[in-house]
Amino acid sequence: MGRLIGGLGTAAIVLGLVLAGIWALIDSFVVESTTAYLLPSLAGFAIVFLFVLALFALGAESDAWLETPYW
């Protein structure tokens, strides 16, 4: 039951961050000038995406943490 609650909490946090990102994207690019923020934002998104993808790949390759008595 604890894993279910933890998973739902994590999903809620990720959803909140995604919604905050979408709100910031709309607020920055629709309201403000698109030329001043577009390239730095796209570069930042690319770096974050690659970092998260690398963390996901590292986590997907590791099954050892499930075998410990802590879990």
N, C-alpha and C positions, 0 to 999 in steps of 0.2 A: 504494500500500500504506500510505503514511503517513496518508493521509486516512481509510482504513478503521480503522486503529488509533486515530487521534484521535477518530473518530466513536464507536467502541466505548468508549473511555475516557470520553468525555463522557456517553454513555448510562449507563455504570456510575456515574459521579458523580451524575448526576441521579437515578438509581434509589436510590442510597444516601441522598441528601437526602430523597427522598420517603418512604423507609422510616423515616428518623429523624424526619420530621415526623409520620408516622402513629404511631410509638411515643410521641412527646411528646404527641400529641393524646389517645391512650388513657391515658397515664400521668396527664395533667392532669385530664381530664374524668371518667374512670372512678374513679380513686383519690381525687382531690381533689374539692372542691366545684365543682359545675357553674355555680353562680350567680356566683361571684367572678371566674371567668376567661372566661366565655362571650362576653360582649359585646366586651371588649377584643381577644380572640383573633379573633373574626369580623371586627372592623374591621381588624386587622392583616392577616388573610388577604385581605380585599378590596383593601387598598392594594397588597399585594405582587402580587396577581393582575393588577390594572390596570397596574402598573408593568411586569411581564413582558409583558403583552399589548401595551403601547406599544412596548417594545423589539422584540418580534417583528414588529410592523407596520412599524417603521422599517427593520428588517433585510430584510423581505420586499420592500419597495419599492426597495431598493438592489441593483443588479446590477453596479455599477461596481467593486467590490472584486474580482470575479472576473476583470476584464479587466487588472488590473495585472500586471506581469512578476514580482512577488514570488510570486504563487500559480502 
